[in-house]
Amino acid sequence: MASSRHVSFGAAIEYFFTVGFNGSALPHDATPGVGLNGPPIARRQTDLSTTSVDVVHAVLRYSAKDRLFFLKRAGFTKDDVTQLSLRQRQLRMDLLHSVADAQKEARIRKRRAESCKALLKCRRLAL
């Protein structure tokens, strides 16, 4: 039986960023995604040996209203947001088509493999 191992860290470094448009975020609704933008604007180091870090953290997801607020604050106009929304919709459609094409190809390969197995089995029986 393996012994349990514990890892501990002496310090934590937190970096703070502005929030702005993030092209890699692809939300399910029509509002463009936001994320970390640019270089860090602040840094904070915390000594972990003197603090209790038994806190559970969760990833925050912004609502469409929050994302619009961040985009406006970052200087995006209504037309900019509309263009980003249209581009995002096209990306989502392209992704859905790519997934459908990949699934179709997988089904074709599976059918070919199954028919090949059946053909080999028939040949063995004929010999």
Secondary structure, DSSP 8 states (H G I E B T S, - for coil): ---------SEEEEEEEEEEE-TT---SSSS--EEEEEEEEEEEEEEGGGS------------HHHHHHHHHHTT--HHHHHHHHHHHHHHHHHHHHHHHHHHHHHHHHHHHHHHHHHHHHHHHHH-
